[in-house]
């Protein structure tokens, strides 16, 4: 039995090594391909996704049925399921990235040495990117278009629960690449469902230049420990909203509803609400009624639980130690009453995952303290946690919240590159959104033709995103986040 398992492991390694070799060769072709070829491939992919929608959905329905038979929980089934709307979003993302300026070859800075030597930093491809993910088949398209635009080939290994969906999307990808005159091996979907394939990928440092795990903590831990190449980690999303004393409670309710209800299975969904004790009595019954009608149940501290008792819509249970720092990925929200900003900051520091944290406040000093002291990839004032993705931040990025090195925000095309002299990732977008704005409202009303928000004050952001909206009587346009 051990000999058979060993032979199977060797066969898997040999197969993955062959995939790695093909990806490396394809990356060399892709690095010198013209911008038009890559754009043509992305436009072809958008068209084919629409044309092949029925086949893709049929493959996905097989995965969903098998997932139900395997008793996958509701959040995983939600991530697994594709719909015509999601496929259309994929197609639109292809076009958006296709129209983005080609980042390759740009010289960011140049200087002259005393001896007359000119030195510059030019953007060049990373090479081969490996993406390991679970459940969500749309990651196949997200990852591929991001890497292809930046001149990288990509190897994608999804979860076994989505194998039919992933292979169907991979076939569409190959057809689009070939139509544009690019090697099909620029984007490969691994068809090995055995978890040993992940370990094999982690050993292919001769062919894979960077590996990105997207999924649960066990997957990320395993890849981090076993990878022989650099790892960009995507951590879990335990996102908090703190409703400050004197906050606009209408805005707070809108932010809480959008953050929890719009897409509870997303990593930028709201998982815990912290409410100042002076606002709890006025705010929590409204929260229970509004979110309760949407099917949200609550895990509440004793004081919050008492306030929920008289709310017929509230399905509340006591908050336990296991609920603190928990990523529910479901219509469940932790609720805790705090004495003030200091306690909220302490709680977030202890139980947050450094993904996205939000404060709803009309107090400028509290807003600035929250921005400075909270350690997260995005910190927002009076805006939904759901903004922390590519569309919400007006970026061409696939939402990969990575570690402290390189960049700590969504990973855009121009960060899927290296530089020829030195490499220090920076992100410098502009956010412009009104008080209490939710992600749905921005999508439907506030985007220009370029896909960027056009209403509200502007705040320049450096390295870590500090998304700040309007606070009455305060000009935030001159406020800047600290450098990290």
C-alpha positions in Angstrom: 0.0 0.0 0.0 2.8 2.4 0.9 4.6 1.6 -2.4 1.5 2.3 -4.3 1.0 5.7 -2.5 4.6 6.5 -3.2 4.3 5.7 -6.9 1.1 7.8 -7.1 2.9 10.7 -5.5 5.7 10.4 -8.0 3.2 10.3 -10.9 1.5 13.5 -9.6 4.9 15.2 -9.2 5.9 14.2 -12.8 2.6 15.6 -14.1 2.9 18.9 -12.2 6.5 19.2 -13.3 5.4 18.9 -16.9 2.8 21.6 -16.4 5.5 23.8 -14.8 7.8 23.3 -17.8 5.1 24.2 -20.2 4.2 27.3 -18.2 7.8 28.4 -18.1 8.1 28.1 -21.9 4.8 29.9 -22.3 5.9 32.7 -20.0 8.9 33.4 -22.2 6.6 33.8 -25.3 4.1 35.9 -23.3 6.8 38.3 -22.0 7.6 39.4 -25.6 4.0 39.3 -26.9 2.6 42.6 -27.9 -0.1 44.4 -26.0 -2.6 43.8 -28.9 -2.3 40.0 -28.6 -3.1 40.1 -24.9 -5.9 42.5 -25.4 -7.3 40.3 -28.2 -7.1 37.3 -26.0 -9.1 39.0 -23.2 -11.8 40.3 -25.6 -12.0 36.8 -27.1 -12.4 35.4 -23.5 -15.2 37.8 -22.8 -17.1 36.7 -25.9 -16.5 33.0 -25.3 -17.7 33.2 -21.7 -21.0 34.5 -23.0 -21.2 32.1 -25.9 -20.3 29.1 -23.7 -22.5 30.1 -20.7 -24.8 27.1 -21.0 -21.9 24.6 -21.0 -20.2 26.4 -18.0 -23.4 26.4 -16.0 -24.0 22.7 -16.8 -20.5 21.8 -15.5 -21.1 24.0 -12.4 -24.4 22.3 -11.7 -22.6 18.9 -11.5 -20.3 20.4 -9.0 -23.1 21.9 -6.9 -25.1 18.6 -6.9 -22.0 16.7 -5.8 -21.3 19.4 -3.2 -24.8 18.9 -1.7 -24.3 15.2 -1.7 -21.0 15.7 0.2 -22.9 18.0 2.7 -20.9 21.1 1.9 -22.0 23.9 4.2 -24.0 26.9 2.9 -21.0 29.3 2.6 -19.0 26.9 0.5 -22.0 26.1 -1.7 -22.5 29.8 -2.2 -18.9 30.3 -3.3 -19.2 27.3 -5.5 -22.3 28.3 -7.4 -22.1 30.2 -10.7 -25.0 32.1 -12.2 -25.6 33.9 -15.5 -25.0 37.2 -13.6 -21.6 36.0 -12.3 -20.5 34.8 -15.7 -21.5 38.2 -17.1 -19.4 39.8 -14.4 -16.5 37.7 -15.5 -16.9 38.8 -19.1 -17.1 42.5 -18.0 -13.9 42.0 -16.0 -12.1 40.7 -19.0 -13.1 43.8 -21.0 -12.2 46.1 -18.1 -8.7 44.6 -17.8 -8.2 44.5 -21.6 -8.8 48.2 -21.8 -6.4 48.9 -18.9 -3.0 50.4 -20.1 -0.4 47.8 -20.7 1.9 47.9 -17.6 4.9 46.2 -19.1 8.0 48.1 -20.0 7.1 51.2 -18.1 10.1 53.0 -16.4 8.9 54.3 -13.1 12.0 56.2 -12.1 15.4 57.0 -13.5 18.5 58.6 -12.1 22.1 59.3 -13.1 25.1 58.2 -11.1 28.1 60.6 -10.6 30.0 58.6 -13.2 27.3 59.3 -15.8 25.6 55.9 -15.7 21.8 56.1 -16.1 19.9 53.7 -13.8 16.2 53.1 -14.0 13.4 50.8 -12.7 11.4 49.0 -15.5 8.3 46.9 -15.0 8.9 43.3 -16.2 6.8 40.1 -15.7 7.3 37.9 -12.7 7.2 34.8 -14.9 5.0 32.0 -13.7 2.4 32.5 -11.0 0.7 29.6 -9.3 -2.7 30.1 -7.8 -4.2 27.6 -5.3 -7.7 28.2 -4.3 -10.9 26.6 -2.9 -14.5 26.5 -3.9 -14.8 29.6 -6.1 -14.5 28.7 -9.8 -14.6 32.3 -10.9 -11.1 32.6 -9.5 -10.0 30.8 -12.7 -10.9 33.8 -14.8 -10.0 36.4 -12.2 -6.4 35.0 -11.9 -5.9 34.3 -15.6 -6.8 37.8 -16.8 -4.8 39.5 -14.1 -1.7 37.4 -14.9 -2.0 37.5 -18.7 -2.3 41.3 -18.8 0.9 41.5 -16.8 2.7 39.1 -19.1 2.8 36.2 -16.6 1.7 32.6 -17.3 -0.4 31.1 -14.6 -1.0 27.6 -13.2 -4.3 27.2 -11.3 -5.3 24.4 -8.9 -8.8 24.8 -7.6 -10.6 22.7 -5.0 -11.9 19.2 -5.9 -15.5 20.4 -5.3 -15.2 22.7 -8.3 -13.3 20.5 -10.7 -15.9 20.4 -13.5 -16.5 24.1 -13.4 -12.7 24.9 -13.4 -12.0 22.6 -16.3 -14.9 24.1 -18.3 -13.5 27.6 -17.7 -10.0 26.4 -18.5 -11.2 25.1 -21.9 -12.7 28.5 -22.7 -9.4 30.1 -21.6 -7.4 27.9 -23.9 -9.6 28.7 -26.9 -9.3 32.4 -26.3 -5.5 32.2 -26.1 -5.2 30.2 -29.3 -7.5 32.6 -31.1 -5.2 35.4 -30.2 -2.1 33.5 -31.3 -0.8 32.9 -27.8 0.2 29.5 -26.3 -2.7 27.6 -24.6 -0.1 26.8 -21.8 -0.2 30.5 -20.7 -3.1 29.6 -18.5 -3.4 26.0 -17.2 -5.9 24.4 -14.9 -4.6 21.5 -12.9 -7.0 18.5 -13.3 -5.5 16.6 -10.3 -7.8 16.7 -7.4 -5.5 14.8 -5.0 -4.1 17.2 -2.4 -0.7 15.9 -3.1 -0.8 18.1 -6.2 -0.5 21.1 -4.0 2.7 19.7 -2.3 4.1 19.0 -5.7 3.5 22.6 -6.9 5.2 23.9 -3.8 8.4 22.1 -4.9 8.5 23.4 -8.4 10.7 26.4 -7.7 12.6 25.9 -11.0 9.4 26.7 -12.9 7.1 28.6 -10.6 8.2 32.1 -9.5 5.5 33.0 -7.0 2.7 31.0 -5.4 -0.6 32.5 -4.0 -2.8 30.3 -1.8 -6.4 31.5 -1.5 -8.6 29.6 1.0 -8.8 28.5 4.6 -6.1 28.7 7.2 -5.0 25.0 6.8 -4.3 25.5 3.1 -2.4 28.7 3.6 -0.4 27.2 6.5 0.6 24.2 4.4 1.6 26.2 1.4 3.6 28.7 3.6 5.5 25.9 5.2 6.2 23.8 2.1 6.7 26.3 -0.7 10.2 26.6 -2.1 9.3 29.9 -3.8 7.9 33.2 -2.5 4.4 33.0 -1.2 1.8 35.8 -1.3 -0.7 34.9 1.4 -4.4 35.7 1.4 -5.6 35.6 5.0 -9.2 35.2 6.3 -11.5 38.2 6.6 -12.7 39.0 10.1 -14.1 42.5 9.4 -15.4 44.8 12.1 -17.6 47.9 12.1 -17.4 50.3 15.1 -20.4 52.6 15.5 -19.0 55.6 17.4 -20.8 57.9 19.9 -22.6 60.5 17.9 -22.4 58.6 14.6 -25.0 59.0 11.9 -27.1 55.9 12.7 -28.9 55.9 9.3 -25.5 55.6 7.7 -24.3 53.0 10.2 -27.4 50.9 9.5 -26.8 51.1 5.7 -23.1 50.2 6.1 -23.9 47.3 8.4 -26.6 45.9 6.1 -24.5 46.2 3.0 -21.4 44.7 4.7 -23.3 41.7 6.1 -26.1 40.9 3.7 -24.9 41.7 0.1 -22.5 38.8 -0.1 -22.0 37.1 3.3 -19.6 34.5 1.9 -17.1 37.1 0.7 -13.9 37.7 2.7 -14.7 41.4 2.9 -18.1 40.8 4.4 -18.8 42.2 7.9 -18.4 39.7 10.7 -18.7 41.7 13.9 -20.4 44.9 15.0 -19.0 47.0 17.9 -21.4 49.7 19.2 -20.7 52.5 21.6 -22.7 52.1 24.7 -24.4 55.5 24.3 -25.8 54.5 20.9 -26.7 50.8 21.6 -30.2 51.4 22.8 -31.2 53.5 19.8 -29.3 51.5 17.2 -29.5 47.8 18.0 -33.3 47.4 17.8 -33.1 49.1 14.3 -30.3 46.7 13.4 -32.3 43.7 14.6 -35.3 44.7 12.6 -33.5 45.5 9.4 -31.0 42.7 9.3 -33.3 40.2 11.0 -35.8 40.5 8.1 -32.9 39.7 5.7 -32.3 36.4 7.6 -29.3 37.5 9.7 -28.9 36.0 13.2 -26.8 37.4 15.9 -24.2 36.3 18.4 -24.5 39.0 21.1 -22.7 40.0 24.3 -25.0 40.0 27.4 -25.9 43.7 27.2 -26.7 43.5 23.5 -28.7 40.3 24.1 -30.9 42.1 26.6 -31.7 44.8 23.9 -32.5 42.1 21.4 -35.0 40.4 23.7 -37.8 42.9 22.8 -37.1 42.7 19.0 -39.3 40.1 17.3 -37.1 40.0 14.2 -33.9 39.3 16.2 -32.7 35.7 16.2 -30.0 36.1 18.8 -27.8 33.8 20.9 -25.1 34.5 23.4 -21.6 35.4 22.1 -19.1 32.7 23.2 -15.3 32.8 23.1 -15.5 30.8 19.9 -17.4 33.6 18.3 -14.7 36.2 18.9 -12.6 36.5 15.8 -14.7 34.0 13.9 -15.2 34.3 10.1 -18.8 33.1 9.7 -19.0 33.6 5.9 -22.8 33.3 6.5 -25.8 35.4 7.6 -24.4 35.6 11.2 -23.2 38.7 12.9 -21.3 39.1 16.1 -22.5 42.1 18.2 -20.7 43.7 21.1 -21.3 46.9 23.1 -18.1 48.7 24.0 -17.3 51.7 26.3 -15.6 53.7 23.6 -13.0 53.9 20.9 -10.2 52.6 23.0 -12.0 49.4 23.8 -13.0 49.0 20.1 -9.4 49.4 19.0 -8.3 46.8 21.6 -10.9 44.3 20.5 -10.0 44.8 16.8 -6.3 44.4 17.5 -7.0 41.2 19.4 -9.6 39.5 17.1 -9.2 41.2 13.7 -7.5 39.5 10.8 -5.9 42.7 9.3 -8.3 42.5 6.3 -10.8 45.4 6.5 -12.0 47.5 9.5 -14.6 50.3 9.5 -15.6 53.1 11.8 -18.8 55.1 11.5 -18.3 58.5 13.1 -18.7 62.2 12.9 -15.7 62.8 15.2 -12.6 63.9 13.2 -10.2 63.0 16.0 -11.7 59.5 16.4 -11.6 59.0 12.6 -7.9 59.9 12.4 -7.0 57.8 15.4 -8.8 54.8 13.9 -7.0 55.3 10.6 -3.6 55.5 12.3 -4.0 52.8 14.9 -5.9 50.0 13.1 -3.7 47.5 11.4 -5.6 46.3 8.3 -5.2 46.2 4.5 -8.1 48.7 4.3 -9.4 51.0 7.0 -12.6 52.9 6.1 -14.5 55.8 7.6 -18.2 55.9 6.9 -18.0 53.4 4.1 -18.8 49.7 3.7 -16.2 47.0 4.2 -17.4 45.6 0.8 -15.3 48.4 -0.9 -12.2 46.4 -0.3 -12.0 44.6 -3.6 -10.9 45.5 -7.1 -14.2 47.1 -8.4 -14.8 49.0 -5.1 -11.3 50.5 -5.2 -11.4 51.3 -9.0 -8.5 49.0 -9.7 -8.0 46.3 -12.3 -7.1 44.0 -9.5 -8.1 40.5 -8.4 -8.8 40.8 -4.7 -5.9 39.1 -3.0 -5.1 40.6 0.4 -1.4 39.8 0.7 1.2 40.2 3.4 3.3 43.1 4.5 5.9 42.7 1.8 5.1 43.9 -1.7 1.7 45.4 -1.0 -1.1 44.9 1.6 -4.1 45.7 -0.6 -5.8 44.3 -3.6 -3.3 43.0 -6.1 -3.6 44.9 -9.4 -2.0 44.1 -12.7 0.9 46.5 -12.3 1.8 44.7 -9.1 1.9 41.3 -10.8 5.3 42.5 -12.1 8.8 42.8 -11.0 11.3 45.7 -11.6 14.7 45.4 -13.1 16.6 47.3 -10.4 14.7 47.3 -7.2 11.3 46.0 -6.1 9.2 47.9 -3.5 5.4 47.6 -4.1 3.2 50.7 -3.7 -0.4 51.4 -4.3 -1.7 54.9 -4.7 -5.4 55.0 -5.6 -7.9 57.7 -4.9 -11.2 57.0 -3.2 -14.1 59.4 -3.5 -17.3 58.4 -1.8 -20.0 60.1 0.2 -21.1 59.5 3.8 -22.4 56.0 4.4 -21.9 54.8 0.8 -22.4 51.1 0.2 -20.8 49.1 -2.6 -24.1 48.6 -4.4 -24.8 52.3 -4.6 -21.3 53.1 -6.0 -21.7 50.4 -8.7 -25.1 51.7 -9.8 -24.8 55.5 -9.5 -21.3 56.9 -8.9 -19.1 55.4 -11.6 -17.7 57.4 -14.5 -17.0 55.7 -17.9 -13.6 54.7 -16.6 -15.2 52.9 -13.7 -14.1 55.4 -11.0 -16.2 57.0 -8.3 -16.9 60.7 -9.1 -18.7 62.0 -6.0 -17.3 63.1 -2.7 -14.0 64.4 -1.4 -10.7 62.9 -2.5 -8.1 61.4 -0.2 -4.7 60.4 -1.5 -3.6 57.0 -0.1 -0.2 55.5 0.2 0.9 51.8 0.7 -2.1 50.9 2.9 -5.5 52.0 1.9 -7.2 54.5 4.2 -10.7 54.9 2.6 -12.1 58.1 4.1 -15.5 59.7 3.3 -16.9 63.1 4.1 -17.1 64.1 7.7 -19.0 67.4 8.1 -17.0 70.6 8.3 -13.7 68.8 7.8 -11.6 69.0 4.6 -10.1 65.5 4.4 -8.5 66.1 1.1 -5.3 67.2 2.8 -5.2 64.2 5.2 -2.8 61.5 4.1 -2.2 58.0 5.5 1.1 57.3 7.2 3.9 55.7 5.2 4.7 52.1 6.0 
